[in-house]
Amino acid sequence: MIRANQLKVTVQKDREKAIRQKLCKQYRMKPEQLKSVLLRKLSIDARDKGEIKWVCNVDFTTDCDDQLLKKNKQLTEAVENLYTLPTKGTVALGRRPIIIGFGPAGMFAGLLLSEMGYAPIILERGESVEERTKSVTEFWETGVLNASSNVQFGEGGAGTFSDGKLTTRIKDIRCQKVLEYFVDCGAPEEITYLNKPHIGTDVLKTVVRNIRNRIIADGGEVRFNTQVTDLLVEKGQISGVRLENGDVLESDQVILAIGHSARDTFELLKERQVDISPKPFAVGVRIEHPQSIIDYAQYGEGETQDLLGAADYALTYQASNGRAVYTFCMCPGGSVVAAASETGQVVTNGMSEYARDKANANSAVLVSVTPKDFAGDDPLAGMYFQRALEEKAFELGGSNYYAPVMRVVDFLGQSSCSDKALNRMTVEPTYRPGVSSSDFSALFPEFVTEAMREGLIAFGKKIKGFDMDQGLLTAVETRTSSPIRIVRDNETLESTSATGLYPCGEGAGYAGGIISSAVDGIKCAERIIEKYQPLK
Ligand SMILES: Cc1cc2nc3c(=O)[nH]c(=O)nc-3n(C[C@H](O)[C@H](O)[C@H](O)COP(=O)(O)OP(=O)(O)OC[C@H]3O[C@@H](n4cnc5c(N)ncnc54)[C@H](O)[C@@H]3O)c2cc1C
């Protein structure tokens, strides 16, 4: 096949036809000469709002490939870099590998280990996605939190109730393997070529269930409502885990993929003197606007709106106090969600469904924090810093899991916040179970509030209306990444204090987001596969 890169195609109803016409025109071919066309990459170029373009990389075949390649130096032969499965090791595996946590890291480690015959046992403290959905819905409707099964804990991990954005900055051939698994398990094919793929929480739930069934079909085992409450380490070697019900499961290969919110397990690691260190993260609020404001700012008023879907944004700013301020996890046409996992705390995050067709756009507006900002030198000081903010937000919201909200203009001190002003807004707050108008300018340390104010004003210069009276803030966003790193050897990926224990994914501080956590899961699984023979 021939590869054509950066093909600019005007956005129109029939994309396939538009791409074919562009190829024929650009490389002077008759339509009948063009055979197959395969989309490899697709992004949007909206710099010229009057004529928004798709930018495509395509592979195609014709009845005159050789002449075409000779005549057009910018065309190349299409070469595909494919992920290759690891080579199995030779050491006999005494006991089945264990994976703690069934989020993206645990799921994709489980997929590869079971596919290659290592029959992993996966332990997840939360419920299956079906039961978990009931618990989460009940929390959002009634404010009754299930601390074991919620937006952070349960089948599929933290990202299940999300926008399901499958974007990542890492360049790793395993990303392709992850997307392949997603498509095999029910995600739309387009995620393999869209520049910003997303699948939404509705599609993600089905995919997660299919991943579970595939692991079981390949000989793996998934246990829900099964919390690991202790790690058994003898002479620096992991030998098994203890479960909440007291049972012990023996294994000398344990992948620890617990996510950024497993605070009781972080406490256990400290107690067991497993090497952990504090790491930087970010805190802030969720901001909401009418999606129409964002669509207009990004795409203008063209008719192509429907073909482009709800617009997104990514904004950054360096505050005068040196802090980075940036928007994060933007959810077009979505909702702000209650993402608490411990009682007496309010935590926000964002979610959309595949269609992204809700009235509001939302994202986190975050300010960077580092271990220097946390009191004392306890490795868990960052985790306590997060918790303190969440408890304050809980109180500010009325101690009933309602979230404190404030208009951007009030936070910027451009007017006084009041329920009346709040009710005049067109943007309807989406956080459930409910919100209460509050003044949270004293919620954060001064350096965060200052930087956030500066950032909001700067973002208002990039997107008209961002910092004006149609902007609503909901507090508090703290679970932006893990507050600790569980230290591991860069080669073996094993904990520096327990051989056979593989700190993995976001919770261990080696990934951020669905794709990079899944890739880290595959990496840890490869290490086990390359050392040991499969069980079957
Ligand atoms: C609401 C929300 C929206 C998000 N949106 C996106 C998005 O659109 N795109 C994106 O890329 N990222 C998104 N993220 C981030 C993404 O979800 C995480 O980066 C990713 O899930 C991390 O994967 P992980 O497997 O490392 O950890 P997690 O997904 O956190 O999974 C860890 C699992 O371990 C389990 N566990 C913890 N402790 C124990 C224990 N002791 N015993 C047994 N099980 C245990 C937990 O219950 C959990 O299910 C979002 C996160 C949230 C919360």
PDBQT file of the ligand as one rigid body, heavy atoms in Angstrom, charges set to zero:
ROOT
HETATM    1  C1  LIG A 601     -14.073  10.223  36.711  1.00  0.00    +0.000 C 
HETATM    2  C2  LIG A 601     -12.770   9.959  36.020  1.00  0.00    +0.000 A 
HETATM    3  C3  LIG A 601     -12.652  10.252  34.668  1.00  0.00    +0.000 A 
HETATM    4  C4  LIG A 601     -11.468   9.970  33.987  1.00  0.00    +0.000 A 
HETATM    5  N1  LIG A 601     -11.421  10.202  32.639  1.00  0.00    +0.000 NA
HETATM    6  C5  LIG A 601     -10.354   9.757  31.957  1.00  0.00    +0.000 A 
HETATM    7  C6  LIG A 601     -10.354   9.821  30.529  1.00  0.00    +0.000 A 
HETATM    8  O1  LIG A 601     -11.309  10.234  29.906  1.00  0.00    +0.000 OA
HETATM    9  N2  LIG A 601      -9.228   9.384  29.878  1.00  0.00    +0.000 N 
HETATM   10  C7  LIG A 601      -8.119   8.915  30.555  1.00  0.00    +0.000 A 
HETATM   11  O2  LIG A 601      -7.136   8.544  29.912  1.00  0.00    +0.000 OA
HETATM   12  N3  LIG A 601      -8.091   8.848  31.913  1.00  0.00    +0.000 NA
HETATM   13  C8  LIG A 601      -9.199   9.239  32.610  1.00  0.00    +0.000 A 
HETATM   14  N4  LIG A 601      -9.191   9.142  33.970  1.00  0.00    +0.000 N 
HETATM   15  C9  LIG A 601      -7.962   8.635  34.636  1.00  0.00    +0.000 C 
HETATM   16  C10 LIG A 601      -7.914   7.123  34.454  1.00  0.00    +0.000 C 
HETATM   17  O3  LIG A 601      -9.115   6.591  34.817  1.00  0.00    +0.000 OA
HETATM   18  C11 LIG A 601      -6.779   6.538  35.295  1.00  0.00    +0.000 C 
HETATM   19  O4  LIG A 601      -5.584   7.141  34.906  1.00  0.00    +0.000 OA
HETATM   20  C12 LIG A 601      -6.679   5.033  35.110  1.00  0.00    +0.000 C 
HETATM   21  O5  LIG A 601      -7.905   4.428  35.402  1.00  0.00    +0.000 OA
HETATM   22  C13 LIG A 601      -5.567   4.480  35.994  1.00  0.00    +0.000 C 
HETATM   23  O6  LIG A 601      -5.554   3.098  35.823  1.00  0.00    +0.000 OA
HETATM   24  P1  LIG A 601      -4.982   2.102  36.943  1.00  0.00    +0.000 P 
HETATM   25  O7  LIG A 601      -5.346   0.725  36.473  1.00  0.00    +0.000 OA
HETATM   26  O8  LIG A 601      -3.566   2.420  37.203  1.00  0.00    +0.000 OA
HETATM   27  O9  LIG A 601      -5.778   2.458  38.284  1.00  0.00    +0.000 OA
HETATM   28  P2  LIG A 601      -7.342   2.485  38.562  1.00  0.00    +0.000 P 
HETATM   29  O10 LIG A 601      -8.121   2.642  37.327  1.00  0.00    +0.000 OA
HETATM   30  O11 LIG A 601      -7.525   3.474  39.624  1.00  0.00    +0.000 OA
HETATM   31  O12 LIG A 601      -7.674   1.006  39.111  1.00  0.00    +0.000 OA
HETATM   32  C14 LIG A 601      -7.201   0.543  40.327  1.00  0.00    +0.000 C 
HETATM   33  C15 LIG A 601      -8.165  -0.540  40.802  1.00  0.00    +0.000 C 
HETATM   34  O13 LIG A 601      -7.553  -1.181  41.949  1.00  0.00    +0.000 OA
HETATM   35  C16 LIG A 601      -8.558  -1.487  42.879  1.00  0.00    +0.000 C 
HETATM   36  N5  LIG A 601      -7.920  -1.610  44.201  1.00  0.00    +0.000 N 
HETATM   37  C17 LIG A 601      -7.307  -0.620  44.902  1.00  0.00    +0.000 A 
HETATM   38  N6  LIG A 601      -6.841  -1.092  46.080  1.00  0.00    +0.000 NA
HETATM   39  C18 LIG A 601      -7.133  -2.420  46.094  1.00  0.00    +0.000 A 
HETATM   40  C19 LIG A 601      -6.915  -3.465  47.052  1.00  0.00    +0.000 A 
HETATM   41  N7  LIG A 601      -6.274  -3.235  48.198  1.00  0.00    +0.000 N 
HETATM   42  N8  LIG A 601      -7.394  -4.708  46.767  1.00  0.00    +0.000 NA
HETATM   43  C20 LIG A 601      -8.059  -4.953  45.593  1.00  0.00    +0.000 A 
HETATM   44  N9  LIG A 601      -8.303  -3.996  44.657  1.00  0.00    +0.000 NA
HETATM   45  C21 LIG A 601      -7.837  -2.759  44.903  1.00  0.00    +0.000 A 
HETATM   46  C22 LIG A 601      -9.519  -0.303  42.784  1.00  0.00    +0.000 C 
HETATM   47  O14 LIG A 601     -10.800  -0.646  43.266  1.00  0.00    +0.000 OA
HETATM   48  C23 LIG A 601      -9.503   0.017  41.279  1.00  0.00    +0.000 C 
HETATM   49  O15 LIG A 601     -10.565  -0.609  40.608  1.00  0.00    +0.000 OA
HETATM   50  C24 LIG A 601     -10.357   9.426  34.694  1.00  0.00    +0.000 A 
HETATM   51  C25 LIG A 601     -10.447   9.155  36.066  1.00  0.00    +0.000 A 
HETATM   52  C26 LIG A 601     -11.649   9.406  36.730  1.00  0.00    +0.000 A 
HETATM   53  C27 LIG A 601     -11.749   9.093  38.186  1.00  0.00    +0.000 C 
ENDROOT
TORSDOF 0
